[in-house]
Amino acid sequence: MTQFPVAARVGKLARSGLFKLLSEGHGEKVVDLALGVPGAPATPPRLIETACAALREGINQYEVPDGNLELRRRIAAALPTPTDPLTELTVTVGASEALSAAVLATVNPGDEVIVFEPFYENFLSAIALAGGVPRPVRVHAPDWRYDPAELRASFGPRTTAIVLCTPNNPTGHMLTPQEFAEIAELCERWNAVVISDEIYAGYVHEGRQHVSAADLPALRERGIVIGSLSKSHAVSGWRIGYLRACTALTSAVRRVHEAVCGGGATPLQEAAARAAAMEPDFLTPRSDLSVQRNLATYIFSAAGFRCFPPDGGCYVMADIRHITDEDSESLAYRLVREAGVMVAPGTFFYAGSAAGAGLIRIAFNRRIETLNEAERRLSAYRPREHAQSS
């Protein structure tokens, strides 16, 4: 067999095991509480209508790479921090492209990039594409906070960036002003940038308030904030993300963005801009999944898991060690095959897979009916009893 040249960086990219896990349903209808694809909230009908209108009107060719200007203006108006839509805001092909463009624009091969662990696996892929070296800093249940001493020790002369996610995927922790202040002080000392994934900013619980990296004066110039409509407006397939940064960083990121993809889908950007024009607060984060959060926590707690209710976001982390000696991947596969309920193994969110062996992640951005069906299946299956007898 011919051995074709393959770049070494490919071997460093994260491999998602979620789709392989989904295939374990053997054709049966699986209640998916693993993938982040939103089942709730519902896609706004206005978005669908404006997209169809834009397509029928022939708005089907290239948009400027920076993104639809009216959409950028509307996004800027929805942000709490003053933002120039001309020089500080870029529409990207989803948050994933924004992340990769931000890392590629700021990280050289061999540079170190700090990331809190557990993390969204694409963080490692973005760092690998740039040739960077990830420096994980572990956070711990139940509040999922970092140790300030460990964070300080992770910074050094080779540190170029720190990648954050708030509200966090997978833990749901929301960075506080104090934590941001500590991060800002370290980034100033070592001249590092902050790349802050904030796509779950619309989901906050129990009266908490989202704090953005762009809200802090100390990070406004060295912070790159990533947002998206994928979860908040249930259009994950549209791939509409955006990136907010100071003019100098925006200029660098836009060069990467243009080289990588040339820009996002024109009619879908137009649709979002039109919908926002019709409804002034259309792009303002306002989704509420508190009912789903509480229901998911109740369902899995009743099944014997120890749940850690999140500050924000749309995921619950749960400890499985009270009900089984299995690792999280073995349990997840068994739940799919035997109960028809899919959850994400905690090992998918750690660089060392063993570290997440006692945890699972549960996505609750689902319809109430979906969560009720998961409860029915888990109640009938009784994971604790099956774990003890297996």
C-alpha positions as CSV (number, residue, x, y, z in Angstrom):
1,M,0.0,0.0,0.0
2,T,1.3,3.4,-0.9
3,Q,2.4,5.5,2.1
4,F,1.3,9.0,1.4
5,P,2.9,12.0,3.2
6,V,0.9,13.1,6.2
7,A,1.8,16.0,8.4
8,A,2.9,15.2,11.9
9,R,0.4,17.7,13.3
10,V,-2.5,15.5,12.1
11,G,-1.6,12.9,14.7
12,K,-1.9,15.6,17.4
13,L,-5.5,16.5,16.5
14,A,-8.2,15.5,19.0
15,R,-10.4,12.6,17.9
16,S,-14.0,12.8,19.0
17,G,-15.4,9.5,20.3
18,L,-18.9,10.8,20.5
19,F,-20.0,9.8,17.0
20,K,-18.6,6.3,17.5
21,L,-20.5,6.2,20.7
22,L,-23.7,7.2,18.9
23,S,-23.3,4.3,16.5
24,E,-23.6,1.9,19.4
25,G,-27.3,2.4,19.4
26,H,-27.5,-0.3,16.7
27,G,-30.2,1.5,14.8
28,E,-32.4,2.0,17.9
29,K,-33.6,5.4,18.8
30,V,-31.1,6.8,21.4
31,V,-31.8,9.6,23.7
32,D,-28.8,11.8,23.0
33,L,-27.6,13.7,26.0
34,A,-24.0,13.7,24.9
35,L,-23.6,15.9,21.8
36,G,-24.0,19.6,22.2
37,V,-26.4,20.0,19.3
38,P,-29.3,22.1,20.7
39,G,-32.7,20.6,21.0
40,A,-33.7,23.7,23.0
41,P,-34.2,26.5,22.5
42,A,-36.1,26.2,19.3
43,T,-34.7,27.8,16.2
44,P,-36.4,31.2,15.9
45,P,-38.9,31.1,13.0
46,R,-37.9,34.6,12.0
47,L,-34.4,33.3,11.2
48,I,-35.8,30.6,8.9
49,E,-38.1,33.1,7.1
50,T,-35.3,35.6,6.5
51,A,-32.9,32.9,5.3
52,C,-35.4,31.6,2.8
53,A,-36.1,35.2,1.6
54,A,-32.4,35.9,1.2
55,L,-31.9,32.8,-0.9
56,R,-34.8,33.5,-3.1
57,E,-33.6,37.0,-3.7
58,G,-30.3,35.7,-5.1
59,I,-28.0,36.6,-2.2
60,N,-25.8,33.7,-2.9
61,Q,-22.4,35.0,-3.7
62,Y,-19.3,36.0,-1.7
63,E,-19.6,38.3,1.2
64,V,-16.6,40.4,2.3
65,P,-14.3,38.2,4.4
66,D,-14.8,40.4,7.5
67,G,-18.5,39.5,7.5
68,N,-21.8,41.2,6.7
69,L,-21.4,44.7,8.0
70,E,-25.0,45.1,9.2
71,L,-24.7,41.9,11.1
72,R,-21.4,43.1,12.7
73,R,-23.2,46.3,13.7
74,R,-26.0,44.4,15.3
75,I,-23.6,42.1,17.2
76,A,-21.6,45.1,18.4
77,A,-24.7,46.8,19.6
78,A,-25.6,43.6,21.6
79,L,-22.2,43.4,23.3
80,P,-21.9,45.0,26.8
81,T,-18.4,46.4,25.9
82,P,-18.1,49.2,23.2
83,T,-16.9,47.5,20.0
84,D,-16.1,49.0,16.6
85,P,-17.8,46.7,14.1
86,L,-15.5,48.0,11.3
87,T,-12.2,47.3,13.0
88,E,-12.8,45.0,16.1
89,L,-15.4,42.5,15.0
90,T,-15.2,39.6,12.5
91,V,-17.9,37.1,11.4
92,T,-16.4,33.6,11.3
93,V,-17.4,30.1,10.2
94,G,-18.6,29.2,13.6
95,A,-16.8,29.5,16.9
96,S,-14.4,26.6,15.9
97,E,-13.0,28.6,13.0
98,A,-12.7,31.7,15.2
99,L,-10.8,29.7,17.8
100,S,-8.4,28.3,15.2
101,A,-7.9,31.7,13.5
102,A,-7.2,33.3,16.9
103,V,-4.6,30.6,17.9
104,L,-2.9,30.6,14.5
105,A,-2.6,34.4,14.6
106,T,-1.0,34.5,18.0
107,V,0.9,31.2,18.5
108,N,4.2,30.2,16.9
109,P,5.5,26.6,16.8
110,G,6.9,25.8,20.2
111,D,5.0,28.5,22.1
112,E,3.1,27.3,25.2
113,V,-0.6,27.8,25.5
114,I,-2.4,27.4,28.9
115,V,-5.7,25.7,28.9
116,F,-7.9,24.7,31.9
117,E,-8.6,21.0,32.2
118,P,-11.2,19.5,31.6
119,F,-11.6,21.3,28.3
120,Y,-13.4,21.2,25.0
121,E,-11.3,18.9,22.9
122,N,-11.0,21.3,19.9
123,F,-8.9,23.6,22.1
124,L,-6.1,21.0,21.8
125,S,-6.6,20.7,18.0
126,A,-6.4,24.4,17.5
127,I,-3.1,24.5,19.5
128,A,-1.8,21.5,17.6
129,L,-2.5,23.2,14.2
130,A,-0.4,26.2,15.2
131,G,2.4,23.9,16.5
132,G,1.9,25.1,20.0
133,V,2.4,23.2,23.2
134,P,-0.6,22.9,25.5
135,R,0.0,23.5,29.2
136,P,-3.1,22.0,31.0
137,V,-4.0,23.5,34.4
138,R,-6.4,21.2,36.3
139,V,-9.6,22.5,37.9
140,H,-11.4,20.4,40.5
141,A,-14.9,19.5,41.5
142,P,-17.3,20.6,43.0
143,D,-16.8,24.3,42.1
144,W,-14.3,23.6,39.2
145,R,-11.9,26.4,40.2
146,Y,-8.2,26.5,39.4
147,D,-5.5,26.7,42.1
148,P,-3.9,30.2,41.8
149,A,-0.5,28.8,42.7
150,E,-0.7,26.1,39.9
151,L,-1.8,28.8,37.4
152,R,1.1,31.1,38.3
153,A,3.5,28.2,37.9
154,S,2.2,27.4,34.4
155,F,3.2,30.8,33.0
156,G,6.7,31.3,31.7
157,P,8.8,32.9,29.0
158,R,7.3,30.6,26.3
159,T,3.7,31.4,27.3
160,T,1.9,33.1,24.4
161,A,-1.7,32.6,25.2
162,I,-4.3,31.2,27.6
163,V,-7.5,29.7,26.2
164,L,-10.6,30.1,28.4
165,C,-14.2,29.0,28.2
166,T,-16.8,30.8,30.3
167,P,-19.4,29.5,31.0
168,N,-17.3,26.4,30.7
169,N,-17.7,23.4,28.5
170,P,-17.8,20.8,30.1
171,T,-18.0,22.0,33.7
172,G,-20.4,25.0,33.6
173,H,-18.1,27.1,35.8
174,M,-18.3,30.8,35.1
175,L,-15.1,32.8,35.6
176,T,-15.5,35.5,38.3
177,P,-14.1,39.0,38.2
178,Q,-11.4,38.0,40.7
179,E,-10.3,35.0,38.6
180,F,-10.2,37.2,35.5
181,A,-8.1,39.8,37.4
182,E,-5.6,37.1,38.4
183,I,-5.4,35.9,34.8
184,A,-5.1,39.5,33.5
185,E,-2.2,40.2,35.9
186,L,-0.3,37.0,34.7
187,C,-0.9,37.8,31.0
188,E,0.4,41.3,31.5
189,R,3.5,40.1,33.3
190,W,4.3,37.5,30.6
191,N,2.8,39.4,27.6
192,A,0.3,36.7,26.7
193,V,-3.1,37.0,25.1
194,V,-6.4,35.7,26.4
195,I,-8.6,33.7,23.9
196,S,-12.0,33.5,25.6
197,D,-14.6,31.2,24.2
198,E,-17.9,32.7,25.4
199,I,-20.5,30.9,23.2
200,Y,-22.6,29.9,26.2
201,A,-22.9,33.5,27.6
202,G,-26.6,33.4,27.1
203,Y,-27.0,30.5,29.6
204,V,-26.6,31.6,33.2
205,H,-28.3,30.1,36.2
206,E,-29.5,31.1,39.6
207,G,-29.2,34.9,39.1
208,R,-25.5,34.8,38.1
209,Q,-24.1,37.3,35.7
210,H,-21.7,36.5,32.8
211,V,-18.4,38.4,32.9
212,S,-16.6,38.7,29.5
213,A,-12.9,39.1,29.0
214,A,-13.8,42.2,27.0
215,D,-15.5,43.7,30.0
216,L,-12.2,44.0,32.0
217,P,-10.1,47.1,31.1
218,A,-6.9,45.0,31.7
219,L,-7.9,42.5,29.1
220,R,-9.7,44.7,26.6
221,E,-6.6,45.1,24.5
222,R,-5.1,41.6,24.9
223,G,-8.3,39.7,24.9
224,I,-9.9,37.8,21.9
225,V,-13.5,37.0,22.7
226,I,-15.3,34.3,20.7
227,G,-19.1,34.1,20.3
228,S,-21.6,32.2,18.2
229,L,-25.3,31.9,17.3
230,S,-25.0,28.0,17.2
231,K,-26.3,27.3,20.7
232,S,-28.1,30.5,21.6
233,H,-30.3,30.5,18.4
234,A,-30.2,26.8,17.7
235,V,-28.5,27.1,14.3
236,S,-25.4,25.1,14.8
237,G,-25.4,24.0,11.2
238,W,-25.3,27.6,9.9
239,R,-21.8,28.1,11.3
240,I,-22.1,31.7,12.3
241,G,-19.6,32.7,14.9
242,Y,-17.8,36.0,15.6
243,L,-14.6,37.2,17.1
244,R,-14.1,40.5,19.0
245,A,-10.6,41.9,19.6
246,C,-8.7,45.1,19.5
247,T,-7.8,46.5,16.1
248,A,-4.2,45.2,16.0
249,L,-5.3,41.6,17.0
250,T,-8.3,41.8,14.7
251,S,-6.1,42.7,11.7
252,A,-3.9,39.7,12.4
253,V,-6.8,37.3,12.9
254,R,-8.6,38.5,9.7
255,R,-5.5,37.6,7.6
256,V,-5.7,34.1,8.9
257,H,-9.5,34.0,8.6
258,E,-9.3,35.1,4.9
259,A,-6.6,32.6,4.1
260,V,-8.4,29.7,5.7
261,C,-12.0,30.1,4.5
262,G,-12.5,33.5,2.7
263,G,-15.5,34.2,4.8
264,G,-18.8,32.7,6.0
265,A,-22.1,31.9,4.2
266,T,-23.5,35.1,2.7
267,P,-27.3,34.3,2.8
268,L,-27.2,33.1,6.4
269,Q,-25.3,36.2,7.6
270,E,-27.9,38.3,5.7
271,A,-30.7,36.4,7.4
272,A,-29.3,36.9,10.9
273,A,-28.8,40.6,10.1
274,R,-32.4,41.0,8.9
275,A,-33.8,39.2,11.9
276,A,-31.8,41.4,14.2
277,A,-33.0,44.5,12.4
278,M,-36.6,43.4,12.9
279,E,-36.1,42.7,16.6
280,P,-33.6,45.0,18.3
281,D,-32.7,42.6,21.1
282,F,-32.6,39.5,18.9
283,L,-28.9,39.0,19.4
284,T,-28.8,39.8,23.1
285,P,-28.1,36.6,25.1
286,R,-31.4,35.8,26.9
287,S,-31.9,32.1,26.7
288,D,-33.0,30.3,29.8
289,L,-32.4,26.6,30.3
290,S,-32.8,26.6,34.1
291,V,-35.7,24.2,34.1
292,Q,-33.8,21.8,31.9
293,R,-30.7,22.2,34.2
294,N,-32.7,21.4,37.3
295,L,-34.5,18.5,35.7
296,A,-31.3,16.9,34.3
297,T,-29.7,17.2,37.7
298,Y,-32.7,15.6,39.4
299,I,-32.9,12.7,36.9
300,F,-29.3,11.7,37.2
301,S,-29.1,12.3,40.9
302,A,-32.1,10.0,41.3
303,A,-30.3,7.4,39.2
304,G,-27.4,7.4,41.7
305,F,-24.9,9.8,40.1
306,R,-23.4,12.7,42.0
307,C,-24.2,15.8,40.0
308,F,-22.4,19.2,40.1
309,P,-25.0,21.8,39.0
310,P,-23.4,24.3,36.7
311,D,-23.2,28.1,37.1
312,G,-23.9,28.5,33.4
313,G,-23.8,26.7,30.1
314,C,-25.8,23.7,29.1
315,Y,-23.9,20.7,30.6
316,V,-23.9,18.9,33.9
317,M,-20.8,17.0,35.1
318,A,-21.6,14.0,37.2
319,D,-19.4,11.6,39.3
320,I,-20.1,7.9,38.5
321,R,-18.0,6.4,41.2
322,H,-20.9,6.1,43.6
323,I,-22.6,3.5,41.4
324,T,-19.9,1.6,39.5
325,D,-16.3,0.6,39.4
326,E,-16.4,1.0,35.6
327,D,-14.6,3.8,33.8
328,S,-16.7,6.5,32.2
329,E,-16.3,5.1,28.7
330,S,-17.4,1.6,29.6
331,L,-20.4,3.0,31.5
332,A,-21.3,5.3,28.5
333,Y,-21.2,2.5,26.1
334,R,-23.3,0.3,28.4
335,L,-25.9,3.0,28.8
336,V,-26.2,3.4,25.1
337,R,-26.5,-0.3,24.4
338,E,-28.7,-1.3,27.3
339,A,-30.7,1.8,28.3
340,G,-30.7,3.8,25.0
341,V,-29.4,6.9,26.8
342,M,-26.1,8.5,25.6
343,V,-23.9,10.6,27.8
344,A,-20.3,11.9,27.1
345,P,-17.5,10.1,29.0
346,G,-15.3,12.4,31.1
347,T,-12.2,11.0,29.5
348,F,-13.0,12.9,26.3
349,F,-12.3,16.2,28.1
350,Y,-8.9,15.4,29.6
351,A,-5.4,15.1,28.1
352,G,-4.8,12.0,30.2
353,S,-7.8,9.9,29.7
354,A,-7.6,8.3,33.2
355,A,-8.3,11.6,34.8
356,G,-11.9,11.7,33.6
357,A,-12.6,8.0,34.2
358,G,-15.0,8.8,37.1
359,L,-17.0,11.5,35.3
360,I,-19.6,11.9,32.6
361,R,-21.0,15.0,30.9
362,I,-24.8,15.4,30.4
363,A,-26.1,17.9,27.8
364,F,-29.4,19.4,28.9
365,N,-30.1,21.8,26.0
366,R,-33.0,19.6,25.1
367,R,-36.8,19.6,25.0
368,I,-38.4,18.7,28.3
369,E,-40.0,15.7,26.6
370,T,-36.5,14.4,25.7
371,L,-35.3,14.7,29.3
372,N,-38.5,13.0,30.5
373,E,-37.9,10.1,28.1
374,A,-34.3,9.8,29.5
375,E,-35.7,9.7,33.0
376,R,-38.2,6.9,32.0
377,R,-35.4,4.8,30.5
378,L,-33.0,5.3,33.3
379,S,-35.7,4.5,35.9
380,A,-36.5,1.3,34.1
381,Y,-32.9,0.4,33.7
382,R,-31.7,1.4,37.1
383,P,-27.9,2.0,36.4
384,R,-26.9,1.3,40.0
385,E,-28.4,-2.2,40.1
386,H,-26.9,-3.1,36.7
387,A,-23.5,-1.7,37.6
388,Q,-23.4,-3.8,40.8
389,S,-24.5,-7.0,39.1
390,S,-22.2,-6.7,36.1
